[in-house]
Amino acid sequence: MRLNIYHICPFGPGFNIGNFMIQQSVRRMVASLSGCGINFITVPASGFGSKAGLTKQIVYDINQTADGVIVGGGNLFENGEISIDRTALQALRRPMLIYSSSYGRIYGPDLTYVRRTDAISDADLQALLERADVVLSRDEATRRHIDSLTQHPDHQVGGCPSVYISELAAAEFEASPSAETRYPMLAVRNPEQMNVPLSQKIRVHALSEQCLEILERRQQGKPAMVLCNDQRDIEYAMSFGREILYTSDVYEYFQILDGVSEAISFRVHTSLPLWSLGRPALNLSYDERSESLIDTLGMSQYDLNIVEERDSTLGKIESRLDSFPVSVEPPARWQQLRETQEAGIRRFLKLLEV
């Protein structure tokens, strides 16, 4: 028996590889627990008119052809990422799992957290939550916001499945390259795509250049690569005069990350799979969703908040890199979150009579 599961996930205008990595991690985790074949039917969360999100057309299609629906993961509760028709949602007749989606705030001009202007409305989010059968929030900040809206009977924090990608997809990728051929890498984000105050945004390019110099000095002059997760990063990344890396293919992305010796990353969904591979990587966070996810995963020692720690940032970056082990070992928290994820997925699958 094969199941039809509609998978509502973010694409975004820049074909962000982090979204595709999360998407594949979700599918591998669910498939590994199903005991049967699954047809994952991809539905963009927004941006494709009536054929996106939980609109009238999609809810109708789910009711006609699906066994269930998964919403997530990714930043679906931010960035205007998901389209919802509340009336149609009330007519949904298939089980629904909300899996590893996040909600977080950004820094305002006074450097305190404020609500995002593009966040999902509380009314839409509450309607989505009340219809969901199982909710696995990605991090503690998302859990707190959800709990402020409604007390869902099956809501837990499950983390992000992308931290298990090296295990979930190990059989599909080539063997790791030798340590001698690995390279240092900076994962950038175009400052124009960063929701930070202007006073912080103007620091990003100089900070990125300095991070490249730190990596190259630590690696005895070996040139550092510049990774773009998003097509909107490419022109910005080329300004550093180094070789850039970009792909929208998850397999190629995994191979890129497997070639890294050490990294500094403005992209949390570069940092997570690198840690999964055991590679030392310092994540540079600048909003609540990144900081909360990393804290939830028990990886705060591998994170530096560049807004809160804006004084002597370079010295702190070098100090953190010096403190990292050669190979990163996941904390016990990862196994606890995995057990929560798997239990929630099994409850969802049971509703599909698997």
C-alpha atoms as one frame of an Amber mdcrd trajectory, in Angstrom:
protein
   0.000   0.000   0.000   1.240   3.499  -0.842   0.110   6.680   0.837  -0.561
  10.018  -0.818   0.686  12.778   1.490   0.465  16.397   0.408   3.575  18.256
   1.562   3.172  22.015   1.908   6.613  23.587   2.040   8.343  26.916   1.291
  10.072  27.648  -2.004  10.607  31.401  -1.956  11.740  33.643  -4.815  15.442
  32.779  -4.454  15.174  28.972  -4.624  16.799  28.755  -1.204  18.635  25.445
  -0.803  17.971  25.504   2.944  14.264  25.069   2.229  14.955  22.099  -0.039
  17.256  20.514   2.551  14.508  20.769   5.182  11.957  19.386   2.727  14.052
  16.304   2.020  14.815  15.811   5.718  11.103  15.852   6.549  10.330  13.296
   3.842  13.127  10.943   4.835  12.134  11.050   8.481   8.463  10.338   7.726
   9.281   7.627   5.160  11.643   5.876   7.569   8.785   5.432  10.046   5.915
   4.635   7.689   6.541   0.991   6.860   5.081   1.559   3.391   5.638   3.591
   0.250   4.687   7.266   0.194   3.889   9.579  -2.703   4.853  13.031  -1.411
   2.855  15.548  -3.424   4.697  18.874  -3.273   2.633  22.031  -2.803   4.392
  25.419  -2.580   3.332  27.200   0.591   2.721  30.474  -1.265   3.392  32.344
  -4.480   1.500  30.142  -6.931  -2.004  31.535  -6.605  -4.731  28.968  -6.008
  -2.226  26.090  -6.332  -0.365  26.928  -3.153  -0.767  26.670   0.598  -4.126
  25.724   2.037  -6.334  27.510  -0.459  -9.771  26.335  -1.604  -8.295  24.432
  -4.541  -5.590  22.676  -2.536  -7.935  21.693   0.293 -10.341  20.288  -2.298
  -7.496  18.296  -3.901  -6.382  16.971  -0.515  -9.877  15.818   0.344 -10.193
  14.082  -3.018  -6.815  12.388  -3.387  -4.764  12.475  -0.167  -4.419  10.328
   2.917  -2.963  13.209   4.904  -1.094  16.515   4.746   2.164  17.774   6.242
   2.776  21.497   6.702   6.462  22.375   7.053   9.194  22.626   7.927  10.857
  25.980   7.542   9.908  29.550   8.356   6.309  29.113   7.251   4.891  31.395
   9.924   7.102  34.289   8.728   8.011  36.029   5.451   4.401  35.776   4.216
   5.323  32.174   3.445   1.976  30.364   3.640  -1.394  31.107   2.029  -4.399
  30.083   4.116  -8.122  30.185   3.412  -9.736  29.786   6.805 -13.114  28.798
   5.371 -11.562  26.086   3.225  -9.445  24.925   6.159 -12.611  24.160   8.112
 -13.585  21.746   5.328 -10.301  19.786   5.437 -11.178  16.116   6.070  -7.707
  14.556   6.193  -5.259  14.351   9.124  -2.712  17.172   9.294   0.755  17.341
  10.820   2.491  20.687  11.356   6.154  19.732  11.333   9.147  21.900  12.270
   7.716  25.267  11.280   8.935  28.381  13.053   7.818  31.760  14.300  10.318
  34.336  15.516  10.831  38.037  16.056  13.481  40.379  14.667  15.525  43.215
  16.156  14.025  46.693  15.984  15.989  49.971  15.774  16.494  49.940  19.556
  17.961  46.409  19.289  15.107  44.743  21.157  12.913  42.022  19.675   9.795
  43.169  17.813   7.128  41.364  15.788   7.810  40.930  12.079   5.545  42.903
   9.736   5.303  39.865   7.408   4.456  37.328  10.135   1.399  35.148   9.738
  -1.649  36.736  11.364  -2.620  35.363  14.761  -6.070  34.554  13.384  -4.658
  32.490  10.493  -2.163  30.712  12.721  -4.789  29.912  15.323  -7.109  28.502
  12.642  -4.262  26.350  11.304  -3.355  25.085  14.764  -6.933  24.284  15.730
  -7.313  22.151  12.604  -3.971  20.335  13.017  -3.944  16.879  14.586  -0.272
  16.925  15.618   1.978  19.980  16.035   5.771  19.704  16.285   7.159  23.212
  16.777  10.704  23.745  15.600  11.950  25.640  18.665  11.050  27.125  22.023
  10.257  30.607  20.695   7.674  29.100  18.338   6.240  27.011  21.164   5.811
  30.091  23.365   3.985  31.989  20.635   1.711  29.061  19.813   0.891  28.527
  23.482  -0.045  32.203  23.763  -2.708  31.636  21.080  -4.122  28.215  21.894
  -3.451  25.178  24.049  -3.177  22.459  21.425  -3.657  18.973  22.932  -0.806
  17.456  20.867   1.862  20.142  20.668   5.546  19.562  21.423   8.923  20.988
  20.464  10.614  18.639  18.001  13.546  20.625  16.602  14.528  20.413  12.933
  14.986  17.098  11.063  17.844  18.561   8.990  20.242  17.881  11.880  19.832
  14.171  11.122  20.386  14.508   7.382  23.849  12.892   7.402  22.243   9.705
   8.739  18.929   9.880   6.891  20.582  10.286   3.505  23.955   8.612   4.078
  23.372   5.807   1.550  22.637   8.299  -1.222  25.888  10.249  -1.184  29.488
   9.494  -2.036  32.099   8.836   0.650  33.544  11.850   2.471  36.547  13.521
   0.827  39.882  13.317   2.598  40.732  15.945   5.181  43.515  17.252   2.927
  41.100  18.256   0.163  38.586  20.019   2.403  38.269  23.802   2.349  37.232
  26.591   4.728  33.908  28.208   3.871  31.822  31.270   4.650  28.056  30.889
   4.132  26.824  34.393   3.370  23.508  36.150   3.324  22.897  39.258   1.257
  22.416  42.072   3.804  19.470  43.313   1.746  17.684  40.074   2.652  18.448
  40.404   6.376  15.774  41.781   8.697  18.138  43.695  10.969  18.341  47.402
  11.855  20.307  49.587   9.422  22.975  50.155  12.064  23.708  46.413  11.956
  23.117  45.861   8.247  25.936  48.209   7.237  28.388  46.087   9.290  27.695
  42.837   7.485  29.927  43.174   4.418  33.005  44.220   6.396  32.342  41.508
   8.965  32.031  38.906   6.205  35.326  39.983   4.647  37.010  39.742   8.030
  35.530  36.265   8.568  37.051  35.127   5.274  40.432  36.447   6.365  40.132
  34.639   9.712  39.285  31.347   8.004  42.135  31.634   5.529  44.633  32.525
   8.236  43.518  29.571  10.336  43.854  27.264   7.316  47.403  28.426   6.477
  46.303  30.489   3.504  44.026  27.935   1.856  41.431  29.975  -0.085  37.989
  30.074   1.486  34.886  29.330  -0.546  31.813  31.582  -0.353  28.528  29.667
  -0.215  25.241  31.104  -1.463  22.108  29.400  -0.163  19.895  31.627  -2.263
  20.125  33.036  -5.796  19.748  36.512  -4.304  23.123  36.025  -2.580  25.119
  35.426  -5.759  25.971  38.972  -6.860  26.757  39.952  -3.272  28.995  36.890
  -2.794  30.973  37.710  -5.943  31.997  41.035  -4.413  34.463  39.209  -2.137
  36.623  38.082  -5.051  36.619  34.425  -3.997  35.213  31.347  -5.655  31.498
  31.044  -4.945  29.351  27.942  -4.545  25.633  27.680  -5.255  23.190  24.883
  -5.986  19.461  24.299  -5.757  20.050  20.523  -5.711  20.077  18.853  -2.286
  22.518  16.149  -3.378  25.031  18.677  -4.680  24.537  20.779  -1.539  25.323
  17.846   0.713  28.492  17.134  -1.286  29.529  20.788  -0.950  29.081  20.699
   2.818  30.886  17.376   3.059  33.931  19.074   1.529  34.161  21.701   4.300
  36.905  21.656   6.912  35.717  24.628   8.991  33.022  27.249   8.463  31.476
  30.475   9.596  27.845  30.759   8.619  25.163  33.428   8.432  22.791  30.596
   7.436  21.418  28.349  10.153  20.492  25.680   7.601  24.100  25.529   6.555
  25.286  25.277  10.159  22.887  22.458  11.076  23.886  19.956   8.374  27.561
  20.829   8.936  27.174  19.904  12.607  25.365  16.765  11.481  28.493  15.907
   9.478  30.650  16.603  12.520  32.266  19.725  11.024  33.189  22.692  13.232
  31.039  25.630  12.177  30.289  28.905  13.929  26.776  30.174  13.288  26.283
  33.945  13.303  22.709  34.640  14.370  20.835  37.922  14.147  17.183  37.103
  14.910  15.064  35.084  17.315  14.258  32.173  15.014  17.920  31.263  14.496
  18.981  31.841  18.086  15.996  29.932  19.498  16.503  26.943  17.195  20.174
  26.658  18.102  19.420  26.994  21.805  16.679  24.345  21.478  19.233  22.002
  19.873  21.715  22.543  22.695  24.288  24.086  20.334  24.612  27.591  21.806
  28.389  27.237  22.166  28.530  27.109  18.346  26.511  30.309  17.926  27.370
  34.001  18.211  24.616  36.611  18.144  26.209  39.442  16.154  23.611  41.966
  17.332  23.926  41.225  21.044  27.699  40.647  20.784  28.454  43.555  18.463
  31.415  44.772  20.526  34.721  42.944  19.861  32.916  40.580  17.475  36.061
  39.483  15.637  37.883  38.531  18.820  34.870  36.507  19.936  34.682  34.746
  16.552  38.323  33.692  16.742  37.963  32.625  20.361  34.937  30.456  19.541
  36.674  28.821  16.585  39.716  28.085  18.759  37.489  26.325  21.296  35.831
  23.957  18.812  36.809  20.288  18.660  38.115  18.827  15.410  34.902  16.804
  15.123  31.575  18.022  16.511  29.627  15.525  18.600  25.843  16.059  18.817
  24.564  16.595  22.359  22.068  14.262  24.052  19.396  16.852  23.305  19.409
  15.785  19.632  18.320  12.273  20.529  15.591  13.580  22.840  14.201  15.802
  20.080  14.408  12.967  17.575  12.355  10.740  19.839   9.768  13.530  20.128
   9.678  13.926  16.334   9.323  10.212  15.725   6.567   9.831  18.316   4.625
  12.729  16.782   5.027  11.342  13.260   3.825   7.927  14.400   0.726   9.487
  15.931   0.065  11.231  12.609   0.634   8.061  10.596  -1.687   6.125  12.890
  -4.436   8.541  11.925  -3.829   7.483   8.318  -4.400   3.861   9.415  -0.844
   2.833   8.526
